[in-house]
Amino acid sequence: MANKKYSKKYWRETFQAYLFLLPSFIVLGIFIFWPIGFSLVLSFFKWDYTSVDRYFNGLENYKELFRLSYPISLNFIYATVNTIAYILGTIILVRFLYYIASSFTKYYKPSRKFLLPYLITLFLWITMIISKNIWPEEVFSWYHFIIALALIAISGGLIFKKNKDEHLNIMRSRSWTTLILVILFFVFTFTILVPSGDDLVTYFTLAKESSDFIKATYNTIYYVLLAVPSQIAIALVVALLLNKKIKLRSLFRTAYFIPFVTSVVALSLVWQWMFNDQFGLINYFLSWFGIDKIAWLKEEQWTIPTIAIVSVWQHLGYTAVIFLAGLQSIDRSYYEAARVDGANNWQQFKYITWPLLSPTTFFVLIITMIGSFKVFSQIFILYQGFPGPVNQSGLTLVYYVFEKFYNEQRMGVASAGAYILFLIILGLTFIQFRIGRKRIHYES
Amino acid sequence: MKNSTKSLSQIFIYLLIIAGAFVMLIPFAWMVDTSFKASSEVSTWPPKWTTKNAKSKIDFQLQIQYRTSGGLDLSTLSLDQFKNFASLIGETTGANTLVLKLNDDTIRRGTITIGILQDSDSASPDDYSLDPKTNEYQAIIDKYQEYKTTFPETYKESLDVETGSPSVFLENFFDISEYRSDAFARRIVLSSSLETLFFKSGSSFKNIVENSLRPFPIDDDETKQIKENLKNEINDIVAPLLNILSQNATDIRTYRRGSDVLIELTELDKIIHMVESTLEEAKDKKEDIHKAFDDIVSSDNRQLMIASKNISNAFDNNIITPLQEWSNLLNLYYFVKDYYKDIQTEVLSSAFVKGKIRTDKEVYQVLLDKLEKWESSEPVKQYIRNNLKPGNVRKAQNILLTYLNGEFNSEIEEYFSDSKETSELISDTINLLKSTALIIEDSEFNNKIRDTMSNNPKYDEFTKLFQEAGNRSGQSVVFSANINKLDNLLNVINENTLMNFISMRWKQTSWIGTFAKIHSDALSELEIIEKPEEIEAVYYRGRNNIAGTKSFEIKFKDIAAVWFRDSFVKGFAEFTFLETMANLWQNYVSAWNAAPFGRYYANTVFVAVVTTILEIIFASMAAFAFAKMDFFGKNFIFTLFLATMMVPGEVLLVPNFITLTVFGWIDTYYALIVPWVISVFAIFLIRQHFMTIPNELYDAAKIDGLSKWKFLWRIMVPLSKPAIITGALLKFVGSWNAFLWVLIVTKSPEYRTLPVGLQNFSSATGTEYNFLMAAATFSIIPVVILFLVTQKYFIAGISRSGLK
C-alpha cells in the first residue's frame, strides 16, 4: 500500500485506481459536472427549445426573473435600508434591555460608557417610529431615509465594535432568549409600530404579485420557514421519546419511518383525499372540535401550509432517525454523572443532550433546508399539475424552473432560475457551515 | 411518591408515542380503507370506515323507467360500434318489458332478487290486468274523445294518443301526464301552471277592462260617465272572483311539496274541486257582467258595444276557457288513474324473481349455443367460434366487427388503392339509410327499405330509394352529396360491382345488429332460480361497461309492463364467500385494468433492479479505489465527489434533458437508468466499511497472487454486506419512487414507471378516490414490504448519513 511517492509503482497504481473510478468519472462527468457548467452558459443565452438558433443575450435572463410586470409603490433600496435599520435597532434595544436588567444585579454591573449610545439609539428609534406614524409616506421620503441611515450607523457601529462587558456576557450566554427577543421585537415593529409597512417583507409581498419568480422565491421561503422548524422540532421530540426505555421501540420507529420510503406521488394522492374539503378526513377530525370545513386545496392562503403538512409528515421519520442516532451516540456516563449531581430532566436536556446533539441538529438543519428548497412533487400531485389552486399560490422555485423548461420550453430562463436556486442552496450551506463552526459544540 | 410520578410520566410517554404513531399511520389506513369502498360510499359525510363490499347481502335501489329505446343496451358499445349504432337498434323494448334502472352501485356478480310489490309496506305481489276492453274502458275513451279538443294548449298536441287497447292508451297517456319533464301530474308542474293561470287570468282581464273603457278625448261627458260607471260596475262584480283567484294562487302553492313526485289522487280531488268551483263562480259572474252591460249600455252606442264585446270575450278567453280546459284535463287524468287502479284485478303469483348473474364462462357457453341459430354465413360463425374464449367474451362484438371490416376492406382493396376511404363511404351510406328508417318512424317505408335491400336491387333502384330517404328525412343535400361520391366510384368499377359492395355491407351491418342483440342478451340474461310464472326472463343490461347506467329488464309473458308502473320495486343481491371476496377486491381489479399498470410495474421493477445492480458494482469499484489504493489526486477527487452531494438534481434538469436529447435517449430505458447508476452516498458508505477491513488481509491476498479486481469481488464485497445492502436498498427505493425525472424523460406509457403512471391515472380518473386509493395501494405495497423486511439496513444507512 504505502508506495513511495511518484515511483513507477505509484503511477501504476494511480492508473489502476483511475480505471476503478472510470464509470463514476464518466457518469458524474456527464450528468453532474458538465451540466453545472453548461447550465451556467445556458443561462446567458436566449433559447426557445422549439427554435433551432440560440443567441447570447448576457444577463437578460436573470433580469427577466426579477422584472416586475407592473411597478409597485415601494422602493427596493428604501425597503432594504429600513429593514436593516429595524434589525440592527432591535438588536441594540434588546442589548439595552439586558443593560438595564444587569444594572439591577449585584455583581454584574455594566459599564457606564454604553448608556449614551444606547440612549441615542433609543431616541432615534422613537423618533423614527413616531414620524413614520405621523407621516406614513410609503413611497420614499428623505427624512425617514436619513433617520434610518443614522440608526444603522450608530447601531451598526455598536455591534461591530467588539466590546466586552458584563451585560453582553449575560446576553451571549442566553442566546435562545436573545434570539427570541430579537425576533419578537422585530415582528412587533413591522406589524404594529410601523403599520404602513416599508420593509423588505412588505416589498416582496407586493412584488410577488408582479413577478412569477419573486412569487416562487417568496412561496419557497415561506414554505421553508414553515416546514423546517416544525419538522426539526417534532422530529426531535419523537427522537427523544423513542430514545426512552420503551417497549416495542422498533415497531414505533417503523410507524414513523414508513412514509419516507413510500412514493411521494401515492402519498400526495392520499393527502389530496385526506384534505378533500367535502368528505376529507382532516375536516372530519376538525369537526369534532367544532371547526367548520376548510377548503384546504382550493384556497390561496392554505396552499403552502397544506404542502408543508404533507412534507413534514413524510420526512419526519427520516429526521427523527438521524436524531435518534445522534442521541444514541451520546455517552451514557454524562447522564449518570448529572443524575448524581441532582439534575432534573430539563437540565439534563439543556446542558447535556442539546449541546452534544448540536452536530446532528446542524446536519439535520442543512439537509432539511436543502430538501425543502427543492419542493416540487407534492405540489404537482396535490394540485393536479397546477402550481396551486388559484393565483399560482403554490409556485415554488423548482416548480418555476419546471414550468419554464417543460411547459414553455424557455431553456435560458429556466437555467437562470435553476442557477439562482443553486446559489441560494450553496449560500445557505456556506452560512450554516460558518455559523456552525462557531456555535456547535463538537465532542472532542 | 417518586415511583408514582415516574410511572405517570412513563404512561404519558407511551400515550404521546402512540398518538404520534397513530397520526403517522392514519393516512395509510384511510387509503386502504377507501380502496375497498363502493363508489357511492366514497363521498359520504361523516366519513365511514366500513364498506358494504364486504357484506354477503346488499340492498339496492331501483327506479321504474317509462319509455326506453332499449332492448339492446347502447352502453355496451365501443366508439367504433357506436358509429354503426343505427344497425344495432333492431327493435325497441317490447310493451311487455318493465325497465328498472339501478340507482345504486354497480353489481357485478351474485344472485339477484327483485321484488315487485303492491306497496312499500306489504310484501304482497303487485296486481295487473289482462287488458280487457270493458265498458269502463269505453267510458274512459269516450270521455277522452270528448275532451280531446279542449285540453290546455301545451298538452293538446301530445295528448293525441292511440286508443287501441287499454295498455297502449295508458302507456302513452302516462308518458305525457307523468313521465315527461313537463308532465302535468307532477307536483311542481301542476302547481306552477295553475298558479300562473290563477295569477295571470285575473290581472290580464283587469287590464283589458281598463283599456277598453279608457275615456278618449273625443268622448263627450256622458260617455265618459258611462264608461266610468261601467268600469266600476264590472270591477265590483268581478272583485270577489279576483279574490278567489288570488286566494287559489296562494293555496295551490302548498301542493308543491309532497312525498311523491306525482300528485296524489286525494289532493287532485281537492284541486279539481278548486278549479271547478272557481269556474262556476266565473260563469255566474259572466251572467252578471252581461246584465250590467244590458242595464248601462244602450244598443246604439257602437263604441261601447264593441268595448263590451271585447270585455266579454276577454272574460271567456282569460278566465273561463283556461279554467275549463284544466278542469277537463285533470278530470280525465283522475278518471284514467281511477280506472287504472280499479281494472287491475289479477295478482302476480309471487312477488319475487330471483336469478344469478352469469359468469363469463357461462356467457361463453350460452353464446356458443345461440350462435347456431344466428342467421349469418357459416364462415363468420366459424371465425367467431374459433376466436371466442371465456376471457374475451365481453369483447365478442369487437371480434366480429374486426373480422367483417377486414373482409370488406380486402374485397375493396382489389379495386381501390384508398380502400379505407371507399369503405367508409359505403358504410356511411348504409348508416344514413338506417338512421332515416329510425327517425321517420314510418313502418311502410321501413318495410320498403328492407324489402328493396334484401332483394339485390339495381344501382339505380338503390339511388332512387336513397334519394327518397333523403327527401323524407329533410337531409337531401347530404344524401345527394353521398350519391355524387358513389357515382365517382363508378369511374373505377361498374354498377354491379358497386351494388355488390353496398349489399354486402348492408348484410354485414344487419349481422352486426343481430349479433349485438344475441351478445347483449347472452351477457345480460339472468339464470333464473325462481320466478312467478308471469315473468318470462330478466335481463341485467349495461354490465359490460364500467361507467354508464345499469338496468334490469323484466320481460312478462303477454302482460303489458304499464300495469306494473304503480308497483313498489326493491331488490337485493346475495353473494357467496368467493363472490364477496371478488367484490372486495373489485376496485383493485378495475384500477389495474383501467391503465397499463402491468407495464408500469414491469418497467419500475426492471429500472430499479438494473440501476441498483449497476450502482453497487460501480460504487464498490470507486469505494475500493478510495479505501485501499494510493493514487494521485485521491483526496481532491474524494472531496470533489462528496461536494456533488450538495448539488441538487433539480438544478441540472435542463442541461441533462438536453444531453439526453442529443444522445437520442428520450423515451428509452437508458434515460431512466444511466444518470442514476452512480451514487456518491453509496460510494461513501461502502468506502467507510472497506476502511474497517484490515490491510493485512489485502497484503495476504496480494501475496497469494490475487489481483485487485478479484480481491474486491471475492473478499471485500462479501465482507461488507451490510453497507452494500444498505446502499442497494436506498437506491432501489429511490429508483422505485423517482418522479420528476421520469416525468420529464418519458413521453409514452411504454417507458413510464409507477409514480408517473399513477399520476397519469389520477388525472384521468379525477375524484373517484376508491380507484385512486386502490392504485396507490398496489403501487406502494412492494416497497413497504421490502422496507418492513429489511428495515434494520435502512435505519443503519440513514443513521450513518447523520454521523459524519
Interface residues (C-beta under 8 A of the other chain):
Chain A: M1 A2 N3 Y10 W11 E13 T14 Q16 A17 Y18 F20 L21 P23 S24 V27 L28 I30 F31 I32 F33 W34 P35 I36 F38 S39 L42 V238 L241 L242 K244 I246 S250 F252 R253 T254 A255 Y256 F257 I258 P259 V261 T262 S263 V264 V265 A266 L267 L269 V270 W271 W273 M274 N276 Q278 F279 G280 L281 Y284 S287 W313 L316 G317 Y318 V321 I322 F323 L324 A325 G326 S329 P359 T360 F363 V364 I370 F373 K374 F376 S377 F380 I381 Q384 G385 V398 V401 F402 F405 Y406 M411 A414 S415 A418 Y419 L421 F422 I425 L426 T429
Chain B: I13 Y14 L16 I17 I18 G20 A21 V23 M24 L25 I26 P27 F28 W30 M31 T34 V42 S43 T44 W45 P46 P47 I617 F618 A619 M621 A622 F624 A625 K628 M629 D630 F631 F632 K634 I637 F641 T644 M646 V647 P648 E650 V651 L652 L653 V654 P655 N656 F657 I658 T659 V674 P675 V677 I678 V680 I683 N695 Y698 D699 K708 V733 W736 N737 F739 L740 L743 I744 L754 P755 V756 L758 Q759 S762 S763 Y769 L772 M773 A776 T777 S779 I780 V783 V784 F787 L788 Q791 F794 I795 I798 S799 R800 S801 G802 L803 K804
